[in-house]
């Protein structure tokens, strides 16, 4: 880590500037994910996109983000965290401008792929800058301030996105990023000190990064297009990635992490549960608008209770897991969330918010509130302190990859294809099938936790992020308003 002499106090002008830059940077990534989800129906209508086109609008972004985030974190440690953070912000802004100008769905997807590269450079650096710059005595308070303000951004995202789409157009969603990015760059360049990890040695794992990107790209394309040759090729590339990680000196994903039973089990739970979350947050907003006839603003408001419940309850769930172990909340939380999805099966044409939407959203939010913080704590508590940063980064990469593949696979499995998704009856039927698949994934996640997480296994709260280097991902799942994955 950097020398302690490089740190500043939170109440200093530099300390306040660091908090401001990191909060705005994380808000930039979080707002974009939430708002684009709400804009999808209008994007499809304006550009004449099929379901596959809408899938790629989300998946193109998540693909490059999931593939490159660990490599980008390592770049920040070596080249300078502020430098890479600023590069990512500028790249993200330029790609956002291309998104706003895109005249076709194909060009929009290409711009989203580029935007994901910027997000991969931007997101790891936010919390890493905070950890490297703020004095250890103030670090806990700084993280709390960062997390609280980030929670406000998460809660505001659906409302802001729905309002922008309703009063303007989906293009304004991307233009919104430009002034926010400009503010981030201005504060970071003028007021945030540079930091590096002087102990980083050896070559970057470029072969591993390339294989991971190719594997995810092939799997995503194959699942969206229904080309099983591509799926098989993606699986083969994924196997090649594992073999490279086993043999390289500086792997992106250290195989030794998986010697911990709790770490391996927590990542299996993540794989199942976050696949379900990816499907839910992709299809729920579409169902509210296309199936139930809600406006963009109303659909944004509809999901707000999930964020509110997580802000209110996640810390309590984390404390419970810290004292009694994560197995119970990691087993029960997914089952409660699954019950919420079963209640959401009532959402369809003519649905009432209070009768058909709110009960499912509330129960689903309660399940996530019970699950997410204990899961994060289990990941961090399963490894030594000096490996907490890379452990968190790997877990977040697993979460994003599972969401990516779920968004690619679910519409086809549920019978939602082509342009017939605009028919409320057709889309509602596919939505119900997809939610039942997600229920199955949540049940699998609960079963894995119950079987493999030891009773009483420690689930520590994040260690003031003092060990969270640039490989930590601070933006949360790409399609879910979940803040607690930041660690």
TITIDREN-772392 format. One record per residue (C-alpha): z, y, x; residue number from 0. Coordinates in Angstrom, 1 decimal. Layout:
N
        w        v        u   seq
        Z        Y        X   NUM
...
***
This chain:
487
        w        v        u   seq
      0.0      0.0      0.0     0
     -0.2      3.6      1.0     1
      2.7      5.2      2.9     2
      5.6      6.5      0.8     3
      5.1     10.0      2.4     4
      1.9     10.5      0.4     5
      3.8     10.5     -2.9     6
      4.8     13.6     -5.0     7
      7.3     14.2     -7.7     8
      6.2     14.0    -11.4     9
      7.4     17.6    -12.1    10
      5.4     19.1     -9.2    11
      2.0     20.7    -10.0    12
      0.2     17.8     -8.3    13
      2.3     15.2    -10.2    14
      1.4     16.8    -13.5    15
     -2.3     17.0    -12.5    16
     -2.3     13.3    -11.6    17
     -0.9     12.4    -15.0    18
     -3.4     14.6    -16.7    19
     -6.4     13.2    -14.9    20
     -5.3      9.6    -15.4    21
     -4.5     10.1    -19.1    22
     -7.9     11.8    -19.7    23
     -9.7      9.1    -17.7    24
     -8.2      6.2    -19.6    25
     -8.7      8.1    -22.9    26
    -12.4      8.5    -22.0    27
    -12.9      4.7    -21.8    28
    -10.7      3.9    -24.8    29
    -12.2      6.5    -27.2    30
    -15.7      5.3    -26.3    31
    -14.9      1.7    -27.2    32
    -13.3      2.5    -30.5    33
    -15.8      5.1    -31.6    34
    -19.0      3.1    -30.8    35
    -17.7      0.2    -32.9    36
    -17.5      2.5    -35.9    37
    -20.9      3.9    -35.3    38
    -22.7      0.6    -35.2    39
    -23.9      0.5    -38.8    40
    -25.4      4.0    -38.4    41
    -27.0      3.0    -35.1    42
    -28.6      0.0    -36.8    43
    -29.9      2.1    -39.7    44
    -31.3      4.9    -37.5    45
    -33.0      2.7    -34.9    46
    -34.0     -0.2    -37.2    47
    -31.9     -2.6    -35.1    48
    -31.2     -6.3    -35.9    49
    -27.8     -7.9    -35.5    50
    -28.9     -9.0    -32.0    51
    -29.5     -5.3    -31.1    52
    -26.1     -4.3    -32.3    53
    -24.6     -7.2    -30.4    54
    -26.3     -5.9    -27.2    55
    -25.0     -2.4    -27.8    56
    -21.5     -3.8    -27.4    57
    -22.3     -6.7    -25.0    58
    -24.4     -4.7    -22.6    59
    -21.4     -2.4    -21.9    60
    -18.9     -5.2    -21.7    61
    -21.1     -7.3    -19.5    62
    -21.3     -4.9    -16.6    63
    -17.6     -3.8    -17.1    64
    -16.3     -7.4    -17.0    65
    -18.6     -8.4    -14.1    66
    -17.8     -5.5    -11.8    67
    -14.3     -4.3    -12.6    68
    -12.6     -6.4     -9.9    69
    -15.2     -5.5     -7.3    70
    -14.8     -1.8     -8.3    71
    -11.1     -2.0     -7.8    72
    -11.5     -3.4     -4.3    73
    -13.9     -0.6     -3.6    74
    -11.3      1.9     -4.6    75
     -8.7      0.4     -2.3    76
    -11.1      0.7      0.6    77
    -13.2      3.8      0.0    78
    -10.6      5.9     -1.8    79
     -9.2      5.6     -5.3    80
     -9.9      9.2     -6.2    81
    -13.4      9.0     -4.9    82
    -14.3      5.9     -6.8    83
    -12.5      7.2     -9.9    84
    -14.6     10.4     -9.8    85
    -17.8      8.5     -9.1    86
    -17.1      6.3    -12.1    87
    -16.4      9.3    -14.4    88
    -19.6     11.1    -13.4    89
    -21.7      7.9    -13.8    90
    -20.1      7.3    -17.2    91
    -20.9     10.8    -18.3    92
    -24.6     10.6    -17.2    93
    -25.0      7.2    -18.9    94
    -23.3      8.6    -22.1    95
    -26.0     11.3    -22.1    96
    -28.7      8.7    -21.9    97
    -27.1      6.9    -24.8    98
    -27.1     10.0    -26.9    99
    -30.8     10.6    -26.1   100
    -32.0      7.0    -26.6   101
    -34.9      6.8    -29.0   102
    -35.0      3.0    -29.4   103
    -32.4      0.3    -29.5   104
    -33.8     -1.2    -26.3   105
    -33.2      2.1    -24.4   106
    -29.8      2.5    -25.9   107
    -28.8     -1.0    -24.7   108
    -30.1     -0.2    -21.2   109
    -28.0      3.0    -21.2   110
    -25.0      1.1    -22.4   111
    -25.4     -1.4    -19.5   112
    -25.3      1.6    -17.1   113
    -22.3      3.0    -18.9   114
    -20.5     -0.2    -18.3   115
    -21.0      0.2    -14.6   116
    -19.4      3.6    -14.8   117
    -16.5      2.2    -16.8   118
    -16.0     -0.5    -14.1   119
    -15.7      2.2    -11.5   120
    -13.5      4.4    -13.6   121
    -11.0      2.2    -15.3   122
     -9.2      0.5    -12.4   123
     -8.6      3.8    -10.6   124
     -6.6      5.5    -13.4   125
     -3.3      3.6    -13.1   126
     -3.9      2.9     -9.4   127
     -3.9      6.7     -8.7   128
     -0.7      7.1    -10.6   129
      1.0      4.3     -8.8   130
     -0.1      5.5     -5.4   131
      0.6      9.2     -5.8   132
      3.8      9.5     -7.9   133
      7.2      9.2     -6.1   134
      8.8      5.8     -6.8   135
     11.8      7.5     -8.5   136
      9.5      9.2    -11.0   137
      7.0      6.4    -11.4   138
      8.6      4.8    -14.4   139
      8.7      8.1    -16.3   140
      5.1      8.8    -15.3   141
      3.9      5.4    -16.5   142
      5.8      6.0    -19.8   143
      4.2      9.4    -20.2   144
      0.7      7.9    -19.4   145
      1.2      5.0    -21.8   146
      2.5      7.2    -24.7   147
     -0.3      9.7    -24.4   148
     -2.8      6.9    -24.1   149
     -1.3      5.4    -27.3   150
     -2.0      8.7    -29.1   151
     -5.6      8.5    -27.9   152
     -5.9      4.9    -29.2   153
     -4.6      6.0    -32.6   154
     -6.9      9.0    -32.8   155
    -10.0      7.0    -31.8   156
    -10.8      5.5    -35.2   157
    -10.2      8.8    -37.0   158
    -12.2     10.9    -34.6   159
    -15.0      8.4    -34.5   160
    -15.3      8.0    -38.2   161
    -15.2     11.8    -38.7   162
    -17.9     12.4    -36.0   163
    -20.2      9.8    -37.4   164
    -19.7     11.1    -40.9   165
    -20.2     14.8    -40.4   166
    -22.7     14.6    -37.5   167
    -24.5     11.5    -36.2   168
    -23.8      8.5    -34.0   169
    -25.4     10.3    -31.1   170
    -22.5     12.8    -31.1   171
    -20.2      9.9    -30.3   172
    -21.7      9.8    -26.8   173
    -22.1     13.5    -26.4   174
    -18.3     13.7    -26.9   175
    -17.8     12.0    -23.5   176
    -19.5     14.9    -21.6   177
    -16.8     17.6    -21.9   178
    -14.0     15.1    -21.5   179
    -15.6     13.7    -18.3   180
    -16.1     17.2    -17.0   181
    -12.4     17.9    -17.5   182
    -11.4     14.7    -15.7   183
    -13.6     15.4    -12.7   184
    -12.4     19.1    -12.4   185
     -8.7     18.1    -12.4   186
     -9.2     15.1    -10.1   187
    -11.3     16.9     -7.5   188
     -9.1     20.0     -7.4   189
     -5.6     18.6     -7.8   190
     -5.4     14.8     -7.2   191
     -4.8     13.6     -3.6   192
     -6.8     10.8     -2.2   193
     -5.2      7.4     -1.5   194
     -6.4      4.1      0.0   195
     -4.9      0.7      0.9   196
     -4.9      0.6      4.7   197
     -4.2     -3.2      4.7   198
     -7.5     -4.1      3.0   199
     -9.5     -6.1      5.5   200
    -12.5     -8.4      5.5   201
    -15.7     -8.3      3.7   202
    -16.0     -7.6      0.0   203
    -16.8    -10.7     -2.1   204
    -20.3     -9.6     -3.0   205
    -21.7    -13.1     -3.5   206
    -18.9    -13.8     -6.0   207
    -19.6    -10.5     -7.9   208
    -23.3    -11.3     -8.1   209
    -22.7    -14.8     -9.3   210
    -20.2    -13.7    -11.9   211
    -22.6    -11.0    -13.2   212
    -25.5    -13.4    -13.4   213
    -23.4    -16.1    -15.1   214
    -22.1    -13.8    -17.8   215
    -25.6    -12.3    -18.3   216
    -27.2    -15.7    -18.8   217
    -24.5    -16.9    -21.1   218
    -24.6    -13.7    -23.2   219
    -28.4    -13.8    -23.5   220
    -28.4    -17.4    -24.3   221
    -25.8    -17.1    -27.0   222
    -27.3    -14.1    -28.6   223
    -30.9    -15.3    -28.5   224
    -30.1    -19.0    -29.2   225
    -31.7    -20.1    -25.9   226
    -29.6    -23.1    -24.7   227
    -31.5    -23.3    -21.4   228
    -30.0    -19.9    -20.5   229
    -26.6    -21.1    -21.7   230
    -26.8    -24.1    -19.4   231
    -28.0    -21.9    -16.5   232
    -25.1    -19.6    -17.1   233
    -22.7    -22.5    -17.0   234
    -24.2    -23.7    -13.7   235
    -23.9    -20.2    -12.3   236
    -20.3    -20.0    -13.4   237
    -19.6    -23.3    -11.6   238
    -21.3    -21.8     -8.5   239
    -19.0    -18.8     -8.8   240
    -15.9    -21.1     -8.8   241
    -17.1    -22.9     -5.7   242
    -17.7    -19.6     -3.9   243
    -14.2    -18.3     -4.8   244
    -12.7    -21.6     -3.4   245
    -14.5    -21.1     -0.1   246
    -14.5    -17.3      0.6   247
    -11.8    -15.6      2.6   248
    -11.4    -12.6      0.3   249
    -12.2    -13.9     -3.2   250
    -12.4    -11.6     -6.2   251
    -10.4    -14.2     -8.1   252
     -7.9    -15.9     -5.7   253
     -7.8    -19.6     -6.7   254
     -4.2    -19.8     -5.5   255
     -3.1    -17.7     -8.5   256
     -3.8    -20.7    -10.8   257
     -1.3    -22.9     -9.0   258
      1.2    -21.2    -11.2   259
      1.5    -23.2    -14.4   260
      2.4    -20.1    -16.4   261
     -0.4    -18.0    -15.0   262
     -3.0    -20.7    -15.8   263
     -1.6    -21.3    -19.3   264
     -1.4    -17.5    -20.0   265
     -5.1    -17.2    -19.1   266
     -6.1    -20.1    -21.3   267
     -4.2    -18.4    -24.2   268
     -6.0    -15.1    -23.3   269
     -9.4    -16.9    -23.3   270
     -8.9    -18.2    -26.9   271
     -7.0    -15.3    -28.4   272
     -9.2    -12.5    -27.0   273
    -12.3    -14.3    -28.1   274
    -10.9    -14.1    -31.6   275
    -10.0    -10.4    -31.2   276
    -13.5     -9.6    -29.9   277
    -15.0    -11.2    -33.0   278
    -12.6     -9.5    -35.4   279
    -13.0     -6.0    -34.1   280
    -16.8     -6.3    -33.9   281
    -17.3     -7.6    -37.4   282
    -14.4     -6.1    -39.3   283
    -15.7     -2.5    -39.1   284
    -19.2     -3.7    -40.0   285
    -17.8     -5.6    -43.0   286
    -15.8     -2.5    -44.2   287
    -19.0     -0.4    -44.1   288
    -21.8     -2.9    -44.9   289
    -19.9     -5.3    -47.1   290
    -17.2     -3.2    -48.8   291
    -19.1      0.1    -48.8   292
    -16.5      2.2    -47.0   293
    -17.6      5.4    -45.2   294
    -17.2      5.5    -41.4   295
    -14.1      7.7    -41.7   296
    -12.6      5.3    -44.3   297
    -13.3      2.3    -42.1   298
    -11.7      4.1    -39.1   299
     -8.6      4.8    -41.2   300
     -8.5      1.2    -42.4   301
     -7.7     -0.2    -39.0   302
     -5.2      2.5    -38.0   303
     -2.1      0.4    -39.1   304
     -2.9     -2.1    -36.3   305
     -2.5      0.6    -33.6   306
      0.5      2.1    -35.3   307
      2.3     -1.3    -35.5   308
      1.6     -2.0    -31.9   309
      2.9      1.3    -30.7   310
      6.1      0.8    -32.7   311
      6.8     -2.9    -32.0   312
      5.1     -4.0    -28.8   313
      7.9     -2.8    -26.5   314
     10.5     -4.7    -28.6   315
      8.4     -7.8    -28.4   316
      8.2     -7.4    -24.6   317
     12.0     -7.0    -24.3   318
     12.5    -10.1    -26.5   319
     10.2    -12.1    -24.2   320
     11.8    -10.8    -21.1   321
     15.2    -12.1    -22.2   322
     14.2    -15.3    -24.0   323
     10.9    -16.2    -22.5   324
      7.4    -15.7    -23.8   325
      6.7    -19.1    -25.3   326
      8.0    -18.3    -28.8   327
      6.1    -14.9    -29.3   328
      3.0    -16.3    -27.7   329
      3.1    -19.3    -30.1   330
      4.0    -17.4    -33.2   331
      2.1    -14.2    -32.7   332
     -1.4    -15.8    -32.9   333
     -0.4    -17.7    -36.0   334
      0.7    -14.5    -37.7   335
     -2.5    -12.9    -36.7   336
     -4.4    -15.9    -38.1   337
     -2.6    -15.4    -41.4   338
     -3.8    -11.8    -41.4   339
     -7.4    -13.0    -40.9   340
     -7.1    -15.3    -43.9   341
     -6.0    -12.4    -46.0   342
     -9.0    -10.4    -44.8   343
    -11.3    -13.0    -46.4   344
    -10.8    -11.0    -49.6   345
    -12.7     -8.0    -48.1   346
    -16.1     -7.8    -49.7   347
    -18.2     -5.8    -52.1   348
    -16.0     -3.7    -54.3   349
    -12.9     -4.4    -52.2   350
     -9.8     -2.2    -52.8   351
     -8.1     -0.9    -49.7   352
     -4.6     -1.3    -50.9   353
     -5.2     -4.7    -52.5   354
     -7.8     -6.4    -50.3   355
     -7.7     -4.6    -46.9   356
     -4.2     -3.3    -46.1   357
     -2.3     -6.6    -46.4   358
     -4.5     -8.4    -43.9   359
     -4.6     -5.5    -41.5   360
     -0.8     -5.2    -41.5   361
     -0.2     -8.9    -41.0   362
     -2.8     -9.0    -38.3   363
     -1.2     -6.0    -36.6   364
      2.2     -7.7    -36.7   365
      0.8    -10.8    -35.0   366
     -0.8     -8.7    -32.2   367
      2.5     -6.8    -31.8   368
      4.3    -10.0    -31.3   369
      1.8    -11.4    -28.8   370
      0.3     -8.9    -26.5   371
      3.3     -7.6    -24.5   372
      4.8    -11.0    -24.0   373
      1.4    -12.3    -22.8   374
      1.1     -9.5    -20.3   375
      4.7    -10.1    -19.2   376
      4.0    -13.8    -18.7   377
      1.0    -13.0    -16.5   378
      3.0    -10.6    -14.3   379
      6.1    -12.7    -14.3   380
      4.3    -15.8    -13.1   381
      3.3    -14.4     -9.6   382
      5.1    -12.7     -6.8   383
      5.5     -8.9     -6.9   384
      2.9     -8.2     -4.3   385
      0.2    -10.1     -6.3   386
      1.0     -8.4     -9.7   387
     -2.0     -6.1     -9.4   388
     -4.7     -8.7     -8.8   389
     -3.0    -11.0    -11.4   390
     -3.3     -8.3    -14.0   391
     -6.9     -7.6    -13.0   392
     -7.9    -11.2    -13.3   393
     -6.3    -11.6    -16.7   394
     -8.1     -8.5    -17.9   395
    -11.4     -9.8    -16.6   396
    -10.7    -13.1    -18.5   397
    -10.0    -11.1    -21.7   398
    -13.1     -9.0    -21.5   399
    -15.3    -12.0    -20.6   400
    -14.0    -13.9    -23.6   401
    -14.6    -11.0    -25.9   402
    -18.1    -10.6    -24.5   403
    -19.0    -14.2    -25.2   404
    -17.4    -14.1    -28.7   405
    -19.5    -11.1    -29.8   406
    -22.6    -12.9    -28.4   407
    -21.9    -16.2    -30.2   408
    -20.2    -15.5    -33.5   409
    -22.9    -13.8    -35.6   410
    -25.3    -16.7    -34.9   411
    -22.6    -19.3    -35.7   412
    -21.8    -17.5    -38.9   413
    -25.4    -17.2    -40.1   414
    -25.7    -13.4    -39.6   415
    -29.2    -12.8    -38.0   416
    -32.2    -10.5    -38.1   417
    -32.1     -7.5    -40.3   418
    -30.6     -9.3    -43.4   419
    -27.2     -8.2    -42.3   420
    -27.7     -5.0    -44.4   421
    -27.4     -7.2    -47.6   422
    -23.7     -6.9    -48.6   423
    -23.6    -10.5    -49.9   424
    -25.3    -12.0    -46.9   425
    -23.1    -10.1    -44.4   426
    -19.9    -10.8    -46.4   427
    -20.6    -14.6    -46.3   428
    -21.2    -14.5    -42.6   429
    -18.0    -12.4    -42.1   430
    -15.9    -15.0    -43.9   431
    -17.3    -17.8    -41.8   432
    -16.7    -15.8    -38.6   433
    -13.1    -15.0    -39.6   434
    -12.4    -18.7    -40.1   435
    -13.8    -19.4    -36.6   436
    -11.5    -16.7    -35.3   437
     -8.6    -18.3    -37.2   438
     -9.3    -21.5    -35.3   439
     -9.4    -19.7    -32.0   440
     -6.0    -18.1    -32.7   441
     -4.5    -21.5    -33.7   442
     -5.8    -23.0    -30.4   443
     -4.2    -20.1    -28.5   444
     -0.9    -20.7    -30.2   445
     -1.1    -24.5    -29.5   446
     -1.8    -23.8    -25.8   447
      1.2    -21.5    -25.5   448
      3.5    -23.9    -27.3   449
      2.4    -26.9    -25.1   450
      2.0    -25.2    -21.7   451
      4.3    -22.2    -21.5   452
      7.7    -23.5    -20.4   453
     10.8    -22.6    -22.5   454
     12.6    -19.7    -21.0   455
      9.9    -18.9    -18.5   456
     10.4    -15.3    -17.3   457
      8.2    -12.7    -18.8   458
      8.9     -9.5    -16.9   459
      7.9     -6.1    -18.0   460
      5.3     -4.3    -15.8   461
      7.0     -3.4    -12.5   462
      6.6      0.4    -12.9   463
      3.0     -0.3    -11.9   464
      4.2      0.1     -8.3   465
      2.2     -3.0     -7.3   466
     -0.7     -2.3     -9.7   467
     -3.4     -1.5     -7.3   468
     -7.0     -0.7     -8.1   469
     -7.7     -4.1     -9.6   470
     -5.6     -3.5    -12.6   471
     -7.6     -2.7    -15.7   472
     -6.0      0.1    -17.8   473
     -8.3      0.5    -20.7   474
     -7.4     -2.5    -22.7   475
     -9.8     -4.9    -24.5   476
    -13.2     -3.5    -25.1   477
    -13.2     -3.7    -28.8   478
     -9.6     -3.6    -29.8   479
     -7.2     -0.7    -29.9   480
     -4.7     -2.5    -27.8   481
     -2.8     -0.5    -25.1   482
     -0.4     -3.0    -23.8   483
     -2.8     -4.8    -21.5   484
     -2.3     -2.0    -19.1   485
      0.0     -3.2    -16.4   486
***
